[in-house]
Amino acid sequence: MTNSPFALLTPKTTEETLQAGAALAGAVASGLLQPGDIIQLKGDLGAGKSTFMRGLIRALLGAQTDVPSPTFALVHPYDTTPPLWHMDLYRLEDPEDLWELGIEEAFEEAICFIEWPEKAGTLLPEEALTLEITTQKEHREIGFFAQGAGWLARINAIKSSLGLPA
């Protein structure tokens, strides 16, 4: 992963964080994101990872869609095209428990958005899109980092889906 993000969003409000998630939903709907893609969401507790995901999923499935945080269930699969899995590994005690959740299937057949990916140890593929969400005094920063040739080749298209210049 490079030291600086290839894209940076700076939402000032919860609504703008939801809108940032909705913007990335365009990459799902357009086919830019594909089954097997791993998107890691990193950030402290309360940084806005679940809020970002709520905006993305509601943009795909409708504004009234219930999007609970998967903190207790660990995984919420969504019936999108292609399938989307939202995982929150904060409560995961042993990375090996991921096999019981069906990650092999998810990594092959779904787009996987994973909060707290560091809890998975070495079980996650190295090639990933990483979103680092940090809170600043008056806004959040959502930095987009690409790991692997497959993601590097899609940087400009991802920036375009976010409404940023390529």
C-alpha positions as CSV (number, residue, x, y, z in Angstrom):
1,M,0.0,0.0,0.0
2,T,1.3,3.5,-0.8
3,N,1.7,6.1,1.8
4,S,-0.7,8.5,0.3
5,P,-4.3,7.8,-0.8
6,F,-5.1,7.9,-4.5
7,A,-8.4,9.5,-3.5
8,L,-9.5,11.5,-0.5
9,L,-13.0,12.4,0.6
10,T,-13.7,14.8,3.5
11,P,-17.3,14.5,4.6
12,K,-18.2,17.0,7.3
13,T,-21.5,15.4,8.4
14,T,-23.0,12.0,8.9
15,E,-25.2,12.7,5.8
16,E,-22.0,13.4,3.7
17,T,-20.5,10.1,5.0
18,L,-23.7,8.3,3.8
19,Q,-23.3,10.1,0.4
20,A,-19.7,9.0,0.2
21,G,-20.8,5.4,0.6
22,A,-23.6,6.0,-2.0
23,A,-20.9,7.3,-4.4
24,L,-19.0,4.1,-4.2
25,A,-22.2,2.1,-4.8
26,G,-22.0,3.4,-8.3
27,A,-18.8,1.3,-8.7
28,V,-20.8,-1.8,-7.6
29,A,-23.8,-1.0,-9.9
30,S,-21.6,-0.3,-12.9
31,G,-19.6,-3.6,-12.6
32,L,-16.4,-1.9,-11.6
33,L,-16.4,-3.9,-8.4
34,Q,-16.6,-7.6,-9.1
35,P,-17.1,-10.8,-7.1
36,G,-13.8,-11.7,-5.3
37,D,-13.0,-8.0,-4.6
38,I,-12.0,-7.2,-1.1
39,I,-12.6,-3.7,0.3
40,Q,-11.1,-3.2,3.7
41,L,-12.6,-0.5,6.0
42,K,-10.1,0.7,8.6
43,G,-10.7,3.2,11.4
44,D,-11.2,3.7,15.1
45,L,-14.5,2.9,16.8
46,G,-17.0,5.5,15.8
47,A,-15.0,6.7,12.8
48,G,-17.9,6.1,10.4
49,K,-17.2,2.7,8.8
50,S,-20.7,1.4,9.3
51,T,-22.2,4.8,8.3
52,F,-20.3,4.6,5.1
53,M,-21.6,1.1,4.4
54,R,-25.2,2.2,5.3
55,G,-25.0,4.8,2.5
56,L,-23.5,2.3,0.0
57,I,-26.1,-0.5,0.7
58,R,-29.1,1.9,0.8
59,A,-28.0,3.3,-2.6
60,L,-28.0,-0.2,-4.0
61,L,-31.2,-1.5,-2.3
62,G,-33.3,1.5,-1.5
63,A,-33.3,4.3,1.1
64,Q,-35.6,2.4,3.5
65,T,-33.4,-0.7,3.6
66,D,-32.5,-1.7,7.2
67,V,-28.7,-1.8,7.4
68,P,-27.7,-2.8,10.9
69,S,-24.0,-2.9,11.9
70,P,-22.8,-6.5,11.6
71,T,-20.8,-6.2,14.9
72,F,-22.7,-9.0,16.6
73,A,-23.6,-11.2,13.7
74,L,-20.1,-10.6,12.1
75,V,-21.6,-11.0,8.6
76,H,-24.5,-9.5,6.7
77,P,-24.9,-10.8,3.1
78,Y,-27.0,-8.6,0.8
79,D,-28.9,-9.7,-2.2
80,T,-27.4,-7.4,-4.7
81,T,-26.0,-8.0,-8.2
82,P,-23.3,-9.2,-7.7
83,P,-23.8,-10.3,-4.1
84,L,-22.3,-8.1,-1.4
85,W,-21.1,-9.2,2.0
86,H,-20.6,-6.7,4.8
87,M,-18.4,-8.1,7.6
88,D,-17.4,-6.6,10.9
89,L,-14.6,-8.5,12.5
90,Y,-14.3,-6.4,15.7
91,R,-15.6,-9.2,17.9
92,L,-13.8,-12.0,16.1
93,E,-11.6,-13.9,18.6
94,D,-9.8,-16.3,16.3
95,P,-9.2,-15.7,12.6
96,E,-9.8,-19.4,12.0
97,D,-13.5,-18.8,12.9
98,L,-13.9,-17.0,9.6
99,W,-14.0,-20.4,7.8
100,E,-17.2,-21.2,9.7
101,L,-18.8,-17.9,8.4
102,G,-18.3,-19.1,4.8
103,I,-15.5,-16.7,3.7
104,E,-14.3,-19.0,1.0
105,E,-17.7,-18.8,-0.7
106,A,-17.8,-15.0,-0.1
107,F,-14.3,-14.4,-1.5
108,E,-15.3,-16.3,-4.7
109,E,-18.9,-15.2,-5.2
110,A,-19.3,-11.8,-3.6
111,I,-17.9,-8.3,-3.2
112,C,-16.6,-8.3,0.4
113,F,-16.5,-5.1,2.5
114,I,-14.6,-5.9,5.8
115,E,-14.5,-3.7,8.9
116,W,-11.6,-4.4,11.2
117,P,-9.7,-6.5,8.6
118,E,-6.6,-6.8,10.8
119,K,-8.6,-9.2,13.0
120,A,-8.5,-11.7,10.1
121,G,-4.7,-12.2,10.4
122,T,-3.3,-13.7,7.3
123,L,-6.6,-15.1,5.9
124,L,-7.4,-12.1,3.7
125,P,-6.0,-11.8,0.2
126,E,-3.2,-9.3,-0.1
127,E,-4.8,-7.6,-3.1
128,A,-7.5,-5.2,-1.7
129,L,-8.9,-1.7,-1.8
130,T,-8.5,-0.2,1.6
131,L,-10.5,2.7,2.9
132,E,-9.0,4.4,5.9
133,I,-11.5,6.5,7.8
134,T,-10.2,9.0,10.3
135,T,-11.9,11.7,12.3
136,Q,-10.5,15.2,12.3
137,K,-11.6,18.2,14.2
138,E,-14.4,19.3,11.8
139,H,-14.7,16.4,9.3
140,R,-13.8,12.8,8.5
141,E,-11.2,11.8,6.0
142,I,-11.8,8.7,3.9
143,G,-8.5,7.8,2.1
144,F,-8.6,5.2,-0.7
145,F,-5.5,3.0,-1.0
146,A,-4.9,0.3,-3.7
147,Q,-3.0,-2.9,-3.0
148,G,-2.2,-5.1,-6.0
149,A,-2.2,-4.7,-9.8
150,G,-5.9,-5.4,-10.2
151,W,-6.8,-2.4,-8.1
152,L,-4.1,-0.1,-9.5
153,A,-5.5,-0.7,-12.9
154,R,-8.9,0.6,-11.7
155,I,-7.8,3.7,-9.8
156,N,-9.1,6.2,-12.4
157,A,-12.4,4.5,-12.8
158,I,-12.9,4.4,-9.0
159,K,-12.1,8.1,-8.8
160,S,-14.6,8.8,-11.5
161,S,-17.3,6.8,-9.6
162,L,-16.6,9.0,-6.6
163,G,-17.0,12.2,-8.6
164,L,-13.3,13.0,-8.5
165,P,-11.1,13.9,-11.5
166,A,-9.1,11.0,-12.8
